[in-house]
Amino acid sequence: MHRRGVGAGAIAKKKLAEAKYKERGTVLAEDQLAQMSKQLDMFKTNLEEFASKHKQEIRKNPEFRVQFQDMCATIGVDPLASGKGFWSEMLGVGDFYYELGVQIIEVCLALKHRNGGLITLEELHQQVLKGRGKFAQDVSQDDLLRAIKKLKVLGNGFGIIPVGGTYLVQSVPAELNMDHTVVLQLAEKKGYVTVSEIRSSLKWEMERAKQVLEHLLKEGMAWLDTQAAGEPQYWLPALFTELYSQEITPEEAKEAIP
């Protein structure tokens, strides 16, 4: 009985100590949270002062703008979250990206008859710059990517597909899965792909390769060359840069589609 009493007392002391440690830990955690919150508020204040001081450079210099966006991201601030509010009023960046989004839509619609709704980021960048004129505010490819991400609120029409070392911008609500993406990546170097190349490179069955290519044809994202030597070639106009070097009319583009 005596040993049981000692054991019960030891357990009680241990539980009391654990409760005190837990209470102390909670206090420390609350103190740390308050300190972090204070530091975060100070960081935001410094960021606002920095933005106010360098707003002209943020507006005009694309590289500086990227660095500023990265600084904002580290503390969870999104200057593009709304076209209104502090950041928009101070920097005009909200309006800048929404206006850029409109230009992106205009370019994609204008070239849809050529590329079926797929365009390389480089080509989109060139076309946007051409439309803005030489006296307009400069934009970078990073600006385009940020603006395109904001366009996703319009639905599943706009998306970004990684292809090699660049991106394809999708501007039509076509369902593209991983199989389609892999085939686009395979066609990147030459601008076209064949069923045999897909089967050889990806180890796919014939039916799987044909289904992917037929879908791209159906969506207008691929053109079929049945007169190619050997076997039919499926051309991806978004990747066929020579196509853009020729100023063809919409009528000529339609005639070029088999």
RATA-V298486 format. One line per field, one symbol per residue. phi: phi as a letter, one per 40 degrees, with the letter a starting at -180 (. if undefined). psi: psi as a letter, one per 20 degrees, with the letter a starting at -180 (. if undefined). burial: 1 if it has 16 or more other C-alpha atoms within 10 Angstrom, else 0. Layout:
BEGIN
phi: ???
psi: ???
burial: ???
END
This chain:
BEGIN
phi: .ccccccccccccccccccccccccccccccccccccccccccccccccccccbccccccbdccccccccccccbgcbcccacbhdccccbgcccdccccdcccccccccbcccbggbacccccccccccccgcccccbbcccccccccccccchccbabbcbgcbbbbcbbcccbcccccccccccdcbgaabcccccccbgccdcccccccccccccgcbbbbccccgadbbcbdcbccccccbcccdcccccccc
psi: hghhggghhhgghghgghggggghhgggghggggghhghghgggghggggghhkhghhghogghhghgghgghhjkpoijhqiraghghghjhghghhhhgghggggghhjhigijjpqqhggggghgghhhriirpqqrhhgggghhhhiiiiajhprpopocjaqpppjqlqooahggghhghhiggiirqrgghghghilqqghgghgghhghghijiqqpoijqpfrqpopnhhinhhhiipnqrhghghhip.
burial: 000000000000000000000000000000000000000000010011001000100110010011011001000000110010001100111111110110110011001111111111101110111000000000100011111101100000011110100011111101000001101111110011111111100000000011011011100111111000000011111111000000000000000000
END
